Amino acid sequence: MNELSGPHIQRDVQVPVITHISQRVVYSYLQGLAPDSSLQTEGISESATASRKDLHDFFHILYRQLFDHADRFGLPTQEDASILDEESEGTARKSQLNRMLKKPRDIISEGMHFLYLAGSNGRIADGQTLVLDQEIINVYLATQPSRKKKFLDGMRDAGLCIQEEDGSVALKNDAFPLMMPALIELAEVCSLHESENIRHFFFARCDYRRKLDALELYRIFSDSQLSELLPLHQELLQSGFKTSFQIYGTHGWEVIYSSKKAFKATSFLHIEYSERFQDPLRARVKCVSSERLLPHLSKYPLLLQEDFFNRAYPCGNCGWCKERKGLRPSLLQVNGKEKKICWHVNSSIKEFNRESAILIRQYVSLHEDVAMA
């Protein structure tokens, strides 16, 4: 197959500086765009591939315009905010941040939904123009019309021509004239996903593939993070762990590692992306009961023992576990410190780094000891 034709779009190779809250949201869209290599699939014609490329380039330009000129789309430009970690932030602060993020998320999601509706309901008139019935845009503008019209104006600034006349709406893009057939194809492919949330997740990525892949999701992280994350991922798969996925939207998702081994019937490790954190790559280990772990803990390095001591809940003497085998309180002693702990172990979210990767490997070994006991 020949190389993709059309205008060349320079992809972002450096992390742009985020100064306001909407840029935090838009950056998730920029990062999540499917790679150029995904546009070429077996059996697809050169013309269809070129159309996909034009659409992909338009999405990239649109997201860059959203990032650089948020006000043109009606997005808020209040100062950026984020969470360092769960423990250091109070409930009120986290609720405030969620409210700040919700408005730009909703506005962008509504705008992308319009493009999805256009692809789902439009027809090609001359190879380059997408024609919609006026009713489609009327339904779109039925709620929050002012902010939706503002977003449409922003898309016009980004090169999308939207012309209404004689009971219909015509869409075209002179900079990317081949994009409209690919917009129809993308909407059709995404409609095959059962969940509306997943449909719009793939659509925003301009992703024609049907399956999620951990390595593809991890692609967005820095080289230093990937140097720790990718070897860990391969080790877990080789040890018998299976992956599944939880998608909340472009702003957040999880890769969940579960093992069929005897130590844990449910999920063991969650690797998460969450844009509300200053560093969105997070890791969460879900341990078995503390009573099962403690007999094996002392043989592990102090790094693991200290981490376990910090995450273990103090016993609140609630009495719930009194008659439950294997779920009783335990006395935990680490490096001269002591506390009576609950059977339930906190699965707190931690920033993923080299130390996190070491700890995860040690927790895997600790749980394997439990399984063999």
C-alpha positions in Angstrom: 0.0 0.0 0.0 1.3 3.5 -0.8 2.0 6.0 1.8 -0.9 8.2 3.0 -1.5 11.2 0.8 -2.7 14.7 1.8 -1.4 17.6 3.9 1.1 16.6 6.5 0.2 17.3 10.1 3.0 17.8 12.6 2.1 15.7 15.6 2.8 16.9 19.1 6.1 15.6 20.4 6.4 17.7 23.5 3.9 18.0 26.4 2.3 21.4 26.0 2.2 23.6 29.1 -1.3 23.4 30.7 -2.3 26.8 32.2 -6.1 26.5 32.5 -8.7 23.9 33.4 -10.0 23.3 29.8 -6.5 22.5 28.5 -6.3 19.7 31.1 -9.4 18.2 29.5 -8.4 18.8 25.9 -5.0 17.2 26.5 -6.7 13.9 27.2 -8.2 14.1 23.8 -4.9 14.9 22.1 -3.1 12.1 23.9 -5.8 9.6 23.2 -5.9 10.0 19.4 -5.2 6.7 17.8 -1.8 6.4 16.1 -1.4 7.1 12.4 -0.5 3.4 11.9 -4.1 2.4 12.9 -5.5 4.1 9.8 -4.1 1.5 7.4 -5.8 -1.8 7.8 -5.8 -4.9 5.6 -8.1 -4.8 2.6 -8.9 -1.1 2.8 -8.5 0.9 -0.4 -6.1 3.8 -0.9 -9.0 6.3 -1.2 -10.6 5.1 2.0 -7.2 5.3 3.8 -6.7 8.8 2.5 -10.2 9.8 3.8 -9.3 8.3 7.2 -6.1 10.3 7.2 -7.9 13.6 6.5 -10.4 12.9 9.3 -7.7 12.0 11.7 -5.8 15.2 10.8 -8.9 17.3 11.3 -9.5 15.8 14.7 -5.9 16.7 15.6 -6.3 20.2 14.4 -9.6 20.5 16.2 -8.1 19.4 19.5 -5.1 21.7 19.0 -7.5 24.6 18.4 -9.5 23.6 21.5 -6.2 23.6 23.5 -4.9 26.9 22.1 -8.1 28.9 21.7 -10.5 27.5 24.2 -12.5 30.7 24.5 -13.5 30.5 20.8 -15.4 27.3 21.7 -17.0 28.6 24.8 -14.7 26.7 27.1 -13.9 28.0 30.6 -10.3 29.4 31.0 -10.0 29.5 34.8 -6.7 28.6 36.2 -5.6 24.9 36.0 -6.0 22.7 39.1 -5.2 19.1 39.9 -4.7 16.6 42.7 -1.3 15.5 43.9 -2.6 12.3 45.6 -5.8 11.1 47.2 -4.7 11.4 50.8 -3.6 15.0 50.7 -6.8 16.4 49.3 -10.1 16.8 51.3 -13.5 15.8 50.0 -14.5 19.4 49.4 -11.4 20.1 47.3 -12.0 17.0 45.2 -15.6 17.9 44.7 -14.6 21.4 43.6 -12.2 20.0 41.1 -14.7 17.6 39.7 -17.1 20.5 39.1 -14.4 22.5 37.4 -13.6 19.7 35.0 -17.2 18.7 34.3 -18.1 21.8 32.3 -15.3 21.6 29.6 -15.8 17.8 29.5 -19.5 18.2 28.8 -19.0 21.0 26.2 -16.4 19.0 24.2 -18.4 15.8 24.5 -21.5 17.5 23.1 -19.5 18.8 20.2 -18.0 15.4 19.4 -21.5 14.0 19.7 -22.6 16.3 16.9 -19.9 15.0 14.7 -21.0 11.4 15.6 -24.6 12.3 14.7 -23.4 13.8 11.4 -21.5 10.7 10.5 -24.4 8.4 11.6 -27.1 10.3 9.7 -25.3 12.1 6.8 -25.0 11.2 3.2 -22.2 12.1 0.7 -23.4 14.5 -2.0 -20.4 15.1 -4.2 -17.6 13.0 -2.7 -16.6 15.8 -0.3 -19.8 17.2 1.2 -21.8 15.6 3.9 -25.5 16.5 3.8 -27.8 16.2 6.9 -31.5 16.8 7.4 -32.1 20.0 9.3 -33.8 17.9 12.0 -30.5 16.4 13.0 -29.0 19.8 14.0 -32.4 20.9 15.5 -32.3 17.8 17.8 -28.7 18.6 18.7 -29.5 22.2 19.6 -32.7 21.4 21.5 -30.8 21.7 24.8 -28.1 24.2 25.8 -28.4 25.8 22.3 -26.2 28.9 23.2 -23.1 26.9 24.2 -23.6 24.4 21.4 -23.8 27.1 18.8 -20.6 28.6 20.3 -18.9 25.2 19.9 -20.1 25.0 16.3 -18.6 28.4 15.7 -15.3 27.2 17.1 -15.4 24.2 14.7 -15.9 26.6 11.9 -12.8 28.5 13.0 -11.0 25.1 12.9 -11.9 24.7 9.2 -15.3 22.9 9.3 -17.8 24.6 6.9 -21.4 24.2 8.3 -24.0 25.7 5.9 -27.7 25.5 6.6 -30.2 26.0 3.8 -33.5 24.6 2.4 -34.1 22.2 5.2 -30.7 20.6 5.2 -27.2 21.2 6.6 -24.0 20.7 4.4 -20.7 20.0 6.0 -17.3 20.2 4.2 -13.7 21.0 5.0 -11.5 22.6 2.3 -8.3 21.8 4.2 -9.3 18.2 4.6 -11.7 17.6 1.7 -11.6 13.8 1.8 -12.7 13.4 5.5 -16.5 13.0 5.1 -16.6 9.4 3.9 -14.3 8.5 6.8 -16.6 10.3 9.3 -19.5 8.1 8.1 -17.3 5.0 8.4 -16.0 5.9 11.9 -19.6 6.5 13.2 -20.7 3.2 11.7 -17.8 1.2 13.2 -18.2 2.9 16.6 -21.9 2.2 16.6 -21.1 -1.6 16.8 -19.9 -1.2 20.3 -22.7 -2.0 22.8 -21.9 0.7 25.3 -22.6 4.3 24.4 -19.6 5.3 26.5 -17.3 3.0 24.6 -18.7 4.2 21.3 -17.9 7.8 22.0 -14.5 6.8 23.5 -13.4 5.2 20.2 -15.0 8.0 18.2 -13.0 10.7 20.0 -9.9 8.7 19.4 -10.7 8.5 15.7 -10.1 4.8 16.2 -11.5 2.2 13.7 -10.4 -0.8 15.7 -12.9 -2.8 17.7 -10.7 -4.0 20.6 -8.9 -2.3 23.4 -5.2 -3.1 24.1 -3.2 -2.3 27.2 -0.1 -1.4 25.2 -2.1 1.0 23.0 -3.6 2.7 26.1 -0.2 3.0 27.7 1.3 4.6 24.6 0.4 8.1 25.9 2.7 8.0 28.9 6.3 9.3 29.1 9.3 7.3 28.0 10.5 7.1 31.7 7.1 5.8 32.8 6.9 3.3 29.9 10.4 1.9 30.7 9.0 0.7 34.1 5.4 -0.1 33.0 6.0 -2.2 29.9 8.3 -4.7 31.4 6.0 -5.0 34.4 3.0 -5.6 32.0 4.9 -8.4 30.2 6.0 -10.1 33.5 2.4 -10.1 34.7 1.1 -11.6 31.5 3.8 -14.3 31.6 2.8 -15.1 35.2 -0.7 -15.8 34.2 -2.5 -12.5 34.8 -5.2 -11.5 32.4 -6.2 -7.9 31.5 -9.7 -6.3 31.3 -10.7 -2.7 30.9 -12.9 -0.1 32.6 -13.5 3.0 30.5 -15.0 6.1 32.0 -14.3 8.4 29.1 -11.3 10.2 27.5 -10.6 11.6 31.0 -10.2 8.2 32.7 -9.7 4.5 32.2 -8.3 1.5 34.0 -6.3 -1.6 32.9 -7.2 -4.3 35.4 -5.0 -7.3 36.1 -6.6 -10.4 37.5 -5.1 -13.8 38.3 -6.6 -17.3 38.2 -4.2 -18.3 40.9 -5.6 -19.3 44.3 -4.5 -16.1 46.1 -7.0 -13.8 44.6 -10.2 -14.4 42.7 -10.9 -10.8 41.9 -8.8 -8.0 40.5 -5.3 -7.6 41.9 -3.8 -4.6 40.2 -5.3 -1.5 38.5 -3.2 0.8 36.3 -5.2 3.9 35.8 -5.3 7.1 33.8 -7.1 10.0 35.5 -6.7 13.5 34.2 -7.6 15.1 37.6 -4.2 14.1 39.0 -1.1 16.2 38.4 0.5 12.9 37.2 -2.4 11.0 35.6 -0.7 7.6 35.7 -1.7 5.8 38.9 -1.3 2.3 40.3 -3.6 0.5 42.8 -2.9 -2.9 44.5 -5.9 -4.7 46.0 -4.6 -7.2 48.6 -6.1 -10.2 50.3 -7.0 -9.9 54.0 -4.2 -8.7 56.3 -4.5 -11.9 58.4 -3.4 -14.0 55.5 -0.5 -11.7 54.5 1.1 -11.0 57.9 2.7 -14.5 58.4 4.8 -13.9 55.2 5.5 -10.1 55.4 8.6 -10.1 57.6 10.8 -11.8 55.0 10.2 -9.0 52.5 12.3 -5.8 52.2 11.6 -2.9 54.4 10.2 -1.0 51.4 7.2 -3.4 51.2 6.8 -3.6 54.9 6.6 0.2 55.3 4.2 0.5 52.4 2.0 -2.1 53.9 2.1 -0.5 57.3 1.1 2.8 55.8 -1.8 1.4 53.8 -3.2 -0.9 56.5 -6.3 0.4 58.2 -6.3 0.7 62.1 -8.8 -1.6 63.7 -11.9 0.4 64.7 -13.3 -2.4 67.0 -16.5 -2.5 65.0 -17.0 -6.2 65.7 -18.0 -7.0 62.1 -15.2 -9.6 61.7 -15.6 -11.3 65.0 -17.1 -14.5 63.7 -15.5 -14.5 60.3 -12.6 -16.8 59.7 -9.6 -15.2 58.1 -11.0 -11.7 58.5 -9.9 -10.9 62.0 -7.8 -8.0 63.2 -4.1 -8.4 63.4 -1.2 -6.9 65.2 1.2 -5.4 62.7 4.8 -4.6 63.8 7.2 -2.9 61.3 10.6 -1.3 62.1 9.8 -0.6 65.7 6.2 0.6 65.0 3.1 -1.3 66.0 -0.6 -1.0 65.3 -3.7 -3.2 65.5 -5.1 -3.4 61.9 -8.3 -4.3 60.2 -8.6 -7.3 57.9 -9.3 -5.0 55.0 -6.3 -3.4 53.4 -6.5 0.0 51.7 -6.0 -0.1 48.0 -5.0 3.6 47.8 -4.0 5.1 44.5 -0.4 5.9 44.1 1.6 7.7 41.5 3.3 5.1 39.2 7.1 5.3 39.1 10.1 3.0 39.6 9.4 2.5 43.3 5.8 1.6 42.5 6.9 -1.0 40.0 9.2 -2.6 42.6 6.4 -2.6 45.2 4.0 -4.2 42.7 6.4 -7.0 42.0 6.9 -7.6 45.7 3.2 -7.6 46.4 2.8 -10.3 43.6 5.5 -12.4 45.3 3.8 -11.9 48.7 0.5 -13.1 47.4 2.1 -16.1 45.7 3.5 -17.0 49.2 -0.1 -16.8 50.5 -1.4 -19.1 47.7 1.3 -21.7 48.4 0.8 -21.7 52.2 
